[in-house]
């Protein structure tokens, strides 16, 4: 029987995206993490998707650990209501700490930074640096193209870790959390 998830690292960015549903799903995910007693580990920001997921968890009294670089703190982008804010010097330190604090990972719709964090977590799973579940929140089909591409890369022999074992796709926060929390 798998160990229940105690913390989930959510990869997300400072942009809200172009559709209201992205922010709604981020906020809902934060609420659900809090409701399930799962600590949110995230990039520490107070705006965009990062702000929405943190605000959702805060609205339900959830536990949050923010991990942010000094550069972003100096730009006043840290969420002011997150009490456990870890400040590091580099993005590499940030990612390593976030991975170490989490039992699983979820990437929300996002941009380059979100993709970087997601792919590093998947790469580390392939290298067996960790054996933690990884999910993509596929709001409005955001990750359909990426999943199609990864399926193609697998069929061409480039992915040693089978996609179905590496990544869980969910179209709503509830569906994704339920899938990540069930035996694989």
C-alpha positions in Angstrom: 0.0 0.0 0.0 1.5 3.4 -1.0 2.3 6.0 1.7 -0.2 8.8 1.8 1.0 12.1 0.3 2.0 14.6 3.0 3.4 17.3 0.7 3.1 18.2 -3.0 5.3 20.5 -4.9 3.3 22.6 -7.4 5.2 24.0 -10.3 3.6 27.2 -11.6 4.5 30.7 -12.6 3.9 34.3 -11.9 1.6 34.8 -14.9 -2.1 34.2 -14.7 -2.5 33.0 -18.3 -5.1 34.1 -20.7 -8.1 32.1 -19.3 -9.8 32.6 -16.0 -10.1 28.9 -15.5 -6.3 28.5 -15.1 -6.4 30.7 -12.0 -9.6 29.1 -10.7 -8.0 25.6 -11.0 -4.9 26.8 -9.2 -6.9 28.3 -6.4 -9.1 25.1 -6.2 -6.0 22.9 -6.1 -4.6 24.9 -3.2 -7.9 24.5 -1.3 -8.0 20.8 -2.0 -4.4 20.3 -0.7 -5.4 22.1 2.5 -8.6 20.1 2.9 -6.6 16.9 2.5 -3.9 17.9 5.0 -1.3 18.0 2.3 1.4 20.7 2.6 1.8 22.9 -0.5 5.4 23.4 -1.6 5.8 26.0 -4.3 7.9 28.8 -5.7 6.9 31.4 -3.0 5.4 34.0 -5.3 2.3 36.1 -4.5 1.1 36.8 -8.1 -0.3 34.8 -11.0 -0.7 31.1 -10.7 1.7 31.0 -7.7 -0.4 33.5 -5.8 -3.6 31.7 -6.7 -2.5 28.3 -5.5 -1.1 29.8 -2.3 -4.2 31.9 -1.7 -6.4 28.8 -2.1 -4.4 26.9 0.5 -4.3 29.9 2.8 -8.1 30.3 2.5 -8.6 26.8 4.1 -5.8 27.1 6.7 -3.4 24.9 4.8 0.3 24.4 5.4 2.6 26.1 2.9 6.3 26.1 2.3 7.5 28.7 -0.2 10.9 28.4 -1.8 12.1 31.6 -3.5 15.4 33.1 -4.7 16.8 36.2 -3.1 16.5 38.0 -6.4 12.7 37.5 -6.5 12.4 38.5 -2.8 14.3 41.7 -3.7 11.8 42.4 -6.5 9.0 42.1 -3.9 7.4 39.1 -5.5 7.3 36.9 -2.4 3.8 36.1 -1.0 3.5 38.2 2.1 1.1 35.8 3.9 3.3 32.6 3.6 5.0 32.2 7.0 7.4 29.3 6.0 9.3 31.1 3.2 12.8 29.6 2.4 15.1 32.1 0.6 17.8 30.6 -1.5 20.5 32.1 -3.7 19.9 30.3 -7.1 17.2 28.6 -9.1 19.2 25.3 -8.9 19.1 25.5 -5.1 15.4 26.3 -5.3 14.5 23.3 -7.4 16.7 20.9 -5.3 15.0 22.1 -2.1 11.5 21.9 -3.5 12.1 18.3 -4.8 13.5 17.3 -1.4 10.5 18.7 0.5 7.9 17.0 -1.7 6.3 13.6 -1.9 4.8 14.3 -5.4 4.8 17.0 -8.1 2.1 18.8 -10.1 2.7 21.2 -12.9 0.0 23.7 -13.6 -0.4 25.4 -17.0 2.6 27.8 -17.3 5.6 28.9 -19.2 9.4 28.2 -19.4 10.0 28.1 -15.7 7.2 25.7 -15.1 8.3 23.5 -18.0 11.9 23.5 -16.7 10.8 22.4 -13.2 8.5 19.7 -14.6 11.1 18.3 -17.0 13.7 18.2 -14.3 11.4 16.2 -12.0 10.7 13.8 -14.8 14.3 13.5 -15.8 15.3 12.8 -12.2 12.5 10.1 -12.0 14.0 8.5 -15.2 17.5 8.6 -13.5 15.9 7.1 -10.4 17.0 10.0 -8.3 13.4 9.9 -6.9 10.3 7.7 -7.3 7.7 10.3 -6.6 4.5 10.7 -8.7 4.4 13.6 -11.2 1.2 15.1 -12.6 0.1 17.6 -15.2 -3.0 19.6 -14.5 -4.4 19.7 -18.0 -6.8 22.6 -17.6 -8.6 23.3 -20.9 -6.4 20.7 -22.6 -3.3 22.9 -22.0 -0.9 19.9 -22.0 -2.5 17.9 -24.8 0.2 19.0 -27.3 3.0 18.2 -24.9 1.6 14.8 -24.0 1.2 14.0 -27.7 4.8 15.0 -28.3 6.0 12.9 -25.4 4.0 9.9 -26.8 5.8 10.5 -30.1 9.2 10.7 -28.3 8.4 7.4 -26.6 7.4 5.7 -29.8 10.7 6.8 -31.4 12.6 5.2 -28.5 13.8 8.2 -26.7 12.1 7.8 -23.3 13.5 5.1 -21.1 10.9 5.6 -18.4 7.5 4.8 -20.0 5.3 7.8 -20.1 2.3 6.1 -18.4 4.6 5.5 -15.4 6.3 8.9 -15.5 3.4 11.3 -15.8 -0.2 11.4 -14.7 -2.6 13.7 -16.7 -5.7 15.1 -15.0 -8.2 17.6 -16.4 -9.3 18.9 -12.9 -7.6 19.4 -9.6 -9.8 16.7 -8.0 -9.2 14.1 -10.7 -5.4 14.7 -10.7 -5.1 14.6 -6.9 -7.1 11.4 -6.7 -5.0 9.8 -9.5 -1.7 10.8 -7.8 -2.9 9.5 -4.4 -3.9 6.0 -5.7 -1.6 3.0 -6.3 0.4 3.1 -9.5 
